Amino acid sequence: LIYIFEVTDINRKLYEETIILLLLMTAVVGRAQTSLDLLPVGTEAPDFTITDSKTGKKIFQLSDKKTQKDKDGKTVPGVWTVLDFWASWCPDCRRDMPMVKAIYDKYNTKIQVVGVSFDTDEAKMKKYLGDNQYSWLQYCEFKKWKETKISKDYHISWIPTSYLINPEGKVAFSTVKAEEMMKKLDSLDQAGALKPAQVQTALKKVYNESIDPMAQIDEALAKAKKNGKFVICQVGGNWCPWCLKFADFVEKDAAVNKMVNDHFEYIHVNYNRRKTAGDAAVKKAEQLMKRLNNPQRFGFPVFVVLDETGKVLHIQDSSFLEEGKGYNEEKVLRFLKSWTPQAIKG
């Protein structure tokens, strides 16, 4: 027996609304099931290490953030750490990332934020992070999600997912919604649990976001021509911790500071191509990069050496100047000495 129903606009609309409702219910149930599968509160957080891809040196280890004793027996307070599991190919993750950035911007002097990416393509991951100016620390095995050790260790069956690890190295909270993590941090902060002293003091912001970088470069070139110097453009932004670290390093390292002041007009060139800045700003950022021979392909900060005429002499990848959690004086001086006017002109 076959029943034939006439398809009407009302039936079609009801069908579409039912399908949408079922999809939403599936997503909600999926997230609820995933939340139940996560590591319970009080579990010792599985340790992992982030190393420099070029040097192999350790940049970060989760267990280092635990409360411990120093060599004199004094207690060194641990640090609250947010682990955000995500991937650039994941729509839900991309939707949550602005909230993760809001967490980082609000609490980066009180907590450690670490992204744990399940990307398999390093170039695509870095491009996504750079384009959106997401500058917090990232861990990635560059394997398929289910093949990664860290996904098994942390019971990750849905992304985005985030964990909050307390100063004792134990799971304090977990969620599949970034806004819930923000609420948890807000409550801890209001209770006085998040202490600025537990993390590195915020570095001075050196990028002037209100000036035209093209005019800034022109002004530096005029000074360079007058004083017999070259120009070093440190391209980056106040959103980039390693950019601020280098500026701080130049200011505090006497030998590097002298080398820079003697031979260069050293400027901090702000780069912002986020769509939220507006179409005009994006276009200006593209013009700036074109003028400097597209240095953004090396990540940030990136250093562009110009002669007094504005010709690009060299683009320096800053990762080759790093050592541990900072910069190496010998490497930086070698770079600077190689591109002074005297070295180039003889």
C-alpha positions as CSV (number, residue, x, y, z in Angstrom):
1,L,0.0,0.0,0.0
2,I,1.5,3.3,-1.1
3,Y,0.5,6.7,0.3
4,I,1.2,9.7,-1.9
5,F,1.4,13.1,-0.2
6,E,1.2,16.3,-2.1
7,V,4.3,18.4,-1.4
8,T,3.2,21.9,-0.4
9,D,5.2,24.9,0.7
10,I,3.9,24.3,4.2
11,N,5.1,20.7,4.2
12,R,8.5,21.7,2.7
13,K,9.0,24.5,5.3
14,L,8.0,22.1,8.2
15,Y,10.5,19.5,6.8
16,E,13.3,22.0,6.6
17,E,12.7,23.3,10.1
18,T,12.6,19.7,11.4
19,I,15.9,18.9,9.8
20,I,17.6,22.0,11.3
21,L,16.2,21.1,14.7
22,L,17.5,17.6,14.5
23,L,21.0,18.8,13.5
24,L,21.1,21.3,16.4
25,M,20.0,18.6,18.8
26,T,22.7,16.2,17.5
27,A,25.3,18.9,18.0
28,V,24.1,19.7,21.6
29,V,24.0,16.0,22.5
30,G,27.4,15.4,20.9
31,R,28.9,18.2,23.0
32,A,27.2,16.9,26.2
33,Q,28.6,13.4,25.6
34,T,32.0,14.8,24.9
35,S,32.0,16.9,28.1
36,L,31.3,13.7,30.1
37,D,34.2,11.9,28.4
38,L,36.8,14.5,29.4
39,L,39.4,14.0,32.2
40,P,37.7,14.5,35.6
41,V,38.6,17.4,37.9
42,G,41.5,16.5,40.1
43,T,43.2,14.4,37.5
44,E,47.0,14.9,37.0
45,A,47.3,16.7,33.7
46,P,49.4,14.7,31.2
47,D,52.7,16.4,30.6
48,F,53.9,17.6,27.1
49,T,56.7,19.7,25.8
50,I,56.9,22.3,23.0
51,T,60.2,22.5,21.2
52,D,61.7,24.9,18.7
53,S,61.2,23.4,15.2
54,K,64.6,24.6,14.1
55,T,66.8,24.2,17.1
56,G,65.0,21.4,19.0
57,K,65.3,23.4,22.2
58,K,62.5,23.3,24.8
59,I,60.2,26.3,24.7
60,F,57.5,25.1,27.1
61,Q,56.8,22.2,29.3
62,L,53.5,21.9,31.1
63,S,55.0,20.4,34.3
64,D,57.3,23.4,34.6
65,K,54.2,25.5,35.4
66,K,53.5,23.5,38.6
67,T,54.2,24.9,42.1
68,Q,57.7,23.7,43.0
69,K,60.7,24.4,45.2
70,D,63.8,26.3,43.9
71,K,67.4,25.4,44.8
72,D,67.2,27.3,48.0
73,G,64.1,25.4,49.1
74,K,61.7,28.4,48.5
75,T,58.3,27.7,47.0
76,V,57.9,29.0,43.5
77,P,54.1,29.5,42.8
78,G,52.7,27.6,39.9
79,V,50.7,29.1,37.0
80,W,47.1,28.5,35.9
81,T,47.2,27.2,32.3
82,V,44.5,27.0,29.7
83,L,44.9,24.3,27.0
84,D,42.7,25.1,24.0
85,F,42.3,22.1,21.6
86,W,41.4,23.3,18.1
87,A,42.2,23.1,14.3
88,S,42.1,25.7,11.6
89,W,39.9,23.5,9.4
90,C,37.3,23.2,12.2
91,P,34.3,25.6,11.8
92,D,33.3,25.5,15.4
93,C,36.9,26.2,16.4
94,R,37.2,29.2,14.1
95,R,33.9,30.5,15.6
96,D,35.3,30.1,19.2
97,M,38.8,31.6,18.5
98,P,37.8,35.3,19.0
99,M,36.6,34.3,22.5
100,V,39.9,32.5,23.1
101,K,41.7,35.6,22.0
102,A,39.5,37.6,24.5
103,I,40.7,35.2,27.2
104,Y,44.3,35.7,26.2
105,D,44.0,39.5,26.0
106,K,42.3,39.7,29.4
107,Y,44.3,37.3,31.4
108,N,47.7,36.8,29.7
109,T,49.5,38.4,32.6
110,K,47.8,36.0,35.0
111,I,47.6,32.7,33.1
112,Q,49.4,30.7,30.5
113,V,47.4,30.1,27.3
114,V,48.5,27.2,25.0
115,G,46.8,26.2,21.8
116,V,46.9,22.5,20.9
117,S,46.3,22.3,17.2
118,F,45.2,19.2,15.3
119,D,46.3,20.7,12.0
120,T,48.4,18.5,9.7
121,D,49.7,21.4,7.4
122,E,52.1,23.7,9.3
123,A,52.0,26.4,6.7
124,K,48.2,26.6,6.7
125,M,48.1,26.7,10.5
126,K,50.7,29.5,10.7
127,K,48.9,31.5,8.0
128,Y,45.6,31.2,9.8
129,L,47.2,32.3,13.1
130,G,49.1,35.1,11.4
131,D,46.2,36.4,9.4
132,N,44.1,36.6,12.6
133,Q,46.9,37.8,14.9
134,Y,46.5,34.9,17.3
135,S,49.8,35.0,19.0
136,W,49.7,32.7,22.0
137,L,51.9,29.6,22.3
138,Q,50.9,26.6,20.1
139,Y,51.6,22.9,20.3
140,C,51.0,20.6,17.3
141,E,52.1,17.1,16.3
142,F,51.1,17.6,12.7
143,K,49.4,14.3,12.6
144,K,45.8,13.4,12.0
145,W,43.7,14.2,15.1
146,K,43.0,10.6,16.1
147,E,46.7,9.6,15.6
148,T,48.1,12.2,18.1
149,K,49.2,11.1,21.5
150,I,47.9,14.3,23.1
151,S,44.3,13.6,21.9
152,K,44.4,10.2,23.6
153,D,46.0,11.6,26.8
154,Y,43.3,14.3,27.1
155,H,40.3,12.2,25.8
156,I,39.6,14.6,23.0
157,S,36.7,13.4,20.9
158,W,35.3,16.8,20.0
159,I,36.9,20.2,19.1
160,P,37.0,22.9,20.3
161,T,37.7,21.6,23.8
162,S,39.6,23.4,26.6
163,Y,41.0,22.5,29.9
164,L,42.0,24.7,32.8
165,I,45.1,23.3,34.7
166,N,45.6,24.6,38.2
167,P,49.0,25.6,39.7
168,E,49.4,22.1,41.2
169,G,49.2,20.6,37.7
170,K,45.8,19.1,38.0
171,V,42.6,19.5,35.9
172,A,40.5,22.2,37.5
173,F,37.9,22.6,34.8
174,S,37.0,21.5,31.3
175,T,34.5,22.6,28.7
176,V,33.7,22.5,25.0
177,K,32.6,26.2,25.0
178,A,35.2,29.0,25.2
179,E,32.6,31.4,26.8
180,E,32.3,28.9,29.7
181,M,36.1,29.0,30.2
182,M,35.9,32.8,30.3
183,K,33.2,32.7,33.0
184,K,35.3,30.3,35.0
185,L,38.4,32.5,34.8
186,D,36.3,35.5,35.7
187,S,35.0,33.8,38.8
188,L,38.6,32.7,39.8
189,D,39.8,36.3,39.3
190,Q,37.0,37.8,41.3
191,A,37.9,35.3,44.1
192,G,41.5,36.5,44.0
193,A,42.9,33.1,42.8
194,L,44.7,34.5,39.7
195,K,47.8,36.4,40.7
196,P,49.8,38.6,38.3
197,A,53.0,37.6,40.2
198,Q,52.6,34.0,38.9
199,V,53.5,34.9,35.3
200,Q,55.9,37.1,33.4
201,T,55.2,40.8,33.7
202,A,53.6,42.2,30.6
203,L,56.1,43.8,28.2
204,K,55.9,47.4,27.1
205,K,53.9,47.9,23.9
206,V,56.1,49.6,21.4
207,Y,54.0,49.6,18.2
208,N,52.2,52.9,17.5
209,E,48.9,51.7,15.9
210,S,47.7,55.2,15.1
211,I,50.4,56.3,12.6
212,D,50.8,55.5,8.9
213,P,53.5,52.9,8.6
214,M,54.4,54.1,5.1
215,A,55.0,57.6,6.4
216,Q,56.9,56.2,9.3
217,I,59.3,54.4,7.0
218,D,59.8,57.5,4.8
219,E,60.7,59.5,7.9
220,A,63.2,56.9,9.0
221,L,64.8,56.8,5.5
222,A,65.2,60.6,5.6
223,K,67.0,60.4,9.0
224,A,69.1,57.5,7.7
225,K,70.2,59.4,4.7
226,K,71.1,62.4,6.8
227,N,73.0,60.4,9.4
228,G,74.8,57.8,7.2
229,K,72.7,54.9,8.5
230,F,70.5,52.1,7.3
231,V,66.9,51.4,8.4
232,I,65.8,48.3,10.3
233,C,62.0,47.8,10.2
234,Q,60.9,45.4,13.0
235,V,57.5,44.3,11.5
236,G,54.9,43.0,13.9
237,G,52.5,44.4,16.4
238,N,51.6,44.7,20.1
239,W,49.6,41.5,19.6
240,C,52.9,39.6,19.2
241,P,54.7,38.6,22.4
242,W,58.0,37.8,20.6
243,C,57.9,41.2,18.9
244,L,57.7,42.9,22.3
245,K,60.4,40.6,23.7
246,F,62.8,41.7,21.0
247,A,62.1,45.4,21.6
248,D,62.8,44.8,25.3
249,F,65.9,42.9,24.5
250,V,67.3,45.7,22.3
251,E,66.5,48.2,25.1
252,K,68.2,46.2,27.9
253,D,71.2,44.5,26.1
254,A,74.0,47.1,26.1
255,A,76.0,45.7,23.2
256,V,72.9,45.2,21.0
257,N,71.5,48.7,21.9
258,K,74.8,50.4,21.0
259,M,75.1,48.5,17.7
260,V,71.5,49.5,16.7
261,N,71.9,53.1,17.7
262,D,75.3,53.5,16.0
263,H,74.3,52.1,12.6
264,F,70.5,52.0,12.1
265,E,67.3,53.9,12.3
266,Y,65.4,51.2,14.2
267,I,61.6,51.4,13.9
268,H,58.6,49.2,15.0
269,V,56.3,48.9,12.0
270,N,52.8,47.9,12.9
271,Y,51.2,45.2,10.8
272,N,47.4,44.6,11.0
273,R,45.5,43.0,8.1
274,R,42.6,41.7,10.1
275,K,39.3,42.1,8.3
276,T,37.8,43.6,11.5
277,A,40.2,46.6,11.0
278,G,38.3,47.5,7.8
279,D,38.9,47.1,4.1
280,A,41.0,50.2,3.9
281,A,43.4,49.0,6.6
282,V,43.7,45.6,5.0
283,K,44.6,47.2,1.7
284,K,47.2,49.4,3.4
285,A,48.7,46.4,5.1
286,E,49.0,44.6,1.7
287,Q,50.7,47.7,0.2
288,L,53.1,47.8,3.1
289,M,54.1,44.2,2.7
290,K,54.6,44.6,-1.0
291,R,56.9,47.6,-0.4
292,L,59.0,45.4,2.0
293,N,59.1,42.4,-0.3
294,N,56.4,40.4,1.6
295,P,58.4,39.6,4.8
296,Q,55.3,38.2,6.6
297,R,56.0,34.8,5.1
298,F,58.7,34.4,7.8
299,G,56.3,35.0,10.7
300,F,56.7,37.7,13.3
301,P,58.6,39.6,14.3
302,V,60.5,39.9,11.0
303,F,63.3,42.3,10.3
304,V,63.6,44.2,7.0
305,V,66.9,46.0,6.4
306,L,66.7,49.0,4.0
307,D,69.5,51.2,2.6
308,E,69.1,54.9,2.7
309,T,67.2,54.9,-0.6
310,G,64.6,52.4,0.6
311,K,65.9,49.4,-1.2
312,V,65.4,46.1,0.6
313,L,68.8,44.6,1.4
314,H,67.8,41.7,3.6
315,I,64.9,40.1,5.4
316,Q,65.8,38.4,8.6
317,D,63.7,35.5,10.0
318,S,63.7,36.2,13.8
319,S,63.5,32.5,14.8
320,F,67.2,32.1,13.9
321,L,68.0,34.7,16.6
322,E,66.1,33.0,19.4
323,E,67.4,31.0,22.3
324,G,65.1,29.3,24.8
325,K,62.4,31.9,25.8
326,G,64.4,34.9,24.5
327,Y,67.0,36.1,22.1
328,N,70.7,35.2,21.8
329,E,73.1,38.2,22.0
330,E,75.7,36.7,19.8
331,K,73.3,35.7,17.0
332,V,71.6,39.2,17.1
333,L,75.0,41.0,16.9
334,R,76.1,38.8,14.0
335,F,73.0,39.7,12.1
336,L,73.4,43.4,12.8
337,K,77.1,43.5,12.0
338,S,76.5,41.8,8.6
339,W,74.1,44.6,7.5
340,T,75.7,47.9,8.7
341,P,76.4,50.5,6.0
342,Q,80.1,49.8,6.6
343,A,79.7,46.1,6.0
344,I,77.8,46.6,2.8
345,K,79.7,49.6,1.3
346,G,83.1,48.7,2.6
